[in-house]
């Protein structure tokens, strides 16, 4: 199964710049060092946002979890970095009960596929 309404997926600039690509964010700095190692940069945050959306388009949902507020979706798979490297990552998305567009929650590296 693919992420529902993935074409409407929202990835806010602040989530990318102040979290995923922030070297000072408590929870994001290790993610920033990972993504930046492969060419993603805060000044070009749109590249990571576009790659994350492509990741959601191309890979299957691996976990669907319903909550009282909506549904959380987890997607594992490959994402292409600016330097040409294929990264094995997990991304998480949330869709409110009202059926709004998927909102990006987080992403982090997974172990390399063997």
C-alpha positions in Angstrom: 0.0 0.0 0.0 1.2 3.5 -0.8 0.7 6.6 1.4 -2.8 7.8 0.8 -3.0 11.2 -1.0 0.8 11.3 -1.3 0.5 13.9 -4.1 -0.9 16.3 -1.5 1.9 15.6 1.1 3.1 18.6 3.1 6.7 19.0 4.2 7.1 22.4 5.9 10.3 24.4 5.5 10.6 24.7 9.3 10.5 20.9 9.8 13.4 20.5 7.4 15.5 23.5 8.3 14.9 23.7 12.1 14.8 19.9 12.7 16.2 17.5 10.1 19.0 19.8 8.9 19.7 21.5 12.2 23.0 20.8 13.8 21.8 22.3 17.1 18.4 20.7 17.5 18.5 18.2 20.4 16.8 15.4 18.5 17.6 16.5 15.0 21.4 17.0 15.1 22.3 13.4 14.4 19.9 13.3 11.5 21.4 16.6 10.2 24.9 15.2 10.2 23.6 12.1 8.4 21.7 13.9 5.7 24.3 16.6 5.3 27.1 14.0 4.8 25.3 13.1 1.5 24.9 16.6 0.2 21.6 17.9 1.7 22.0 21.5 3.0 19.7 23.9 5.0 20.1 26.6 2.3 18.7 24.1 -0.3 16.1 22.6 2.1 13.7 22.0 -0.9 16.0 19.2 -2.2 15.4 17.2 1.0 11.7 18.0 1.0 11.4 16.8 -2.6 13.4 13.7 -2.0 11.2 12.8 1.0 8.1 13.2 -1.0 9.7 11.0 -3.8 10.5 8.5 -1.1 6.9 8.4 -0.1 5.8 8.1 -3.7 8.1 5.2 -4.6 8.0 3.0 -1.4 5.3 1.1 0.3 3.9 1.8 3.7 5.4 -0.7 6.2 3.3 0.2 9.2 -0.1 1.8 9.6 -1.1 2.8 13.1 -4.5 4.3 13.9 -4.8 6.7 16.8 -7.7 8.8 18.2 -6.5 11.7 16.2 -5.8 10.1 12.9 -3.4 7.5 11.3 0.4 7.4 11.4 2.2 5.8 8.4 5.7 4.6 8.3 7.6 4.1 5.1 11.0 2.3 4.7 13.0 2.4 1.6 15.6 4.2 -0.6 16.0 7.9 -1.0 18.4 9.5 -3.5 20.8 12.1 -2.1 22.3 15.0 -4.0 25.7 13.2 -4.2 24.0 10.3 -6.0 24.0 7.9 -3.0 20.9 5.9 -2.3 20.1 6.1 1.4 18.0 3.5 3.2 15.7 5.6 5.4 12.4 5.5 7.4 10.0 8.3 7.1 6.8 8.9 9.2 3.7 10.7 8.1 0.3 11.5 9.8 -3.1 12.0 8.3 -5.7 13.6 10.6 -9.2 11.9 11.0 -10.6 14.7 8.9 -8.7 13.2 6.0 -6.3 16.1 5.5 -3.2 15.8 3.4 -0.3 13.6 4.8 1.9 15.7 7.1 5.6 14.8 7.3 6.6 13.9 10.9 10.2 12.7 10.8 12.9 10.7 8.9 16.0 8.8 10.0 18.5 6.4 8.5 18.0 2.6 8.6 20.7 0.0 8.5 22.0 -0.7 5.0 20.2 -3.5 3.2 22.2 -6.7 3.1 
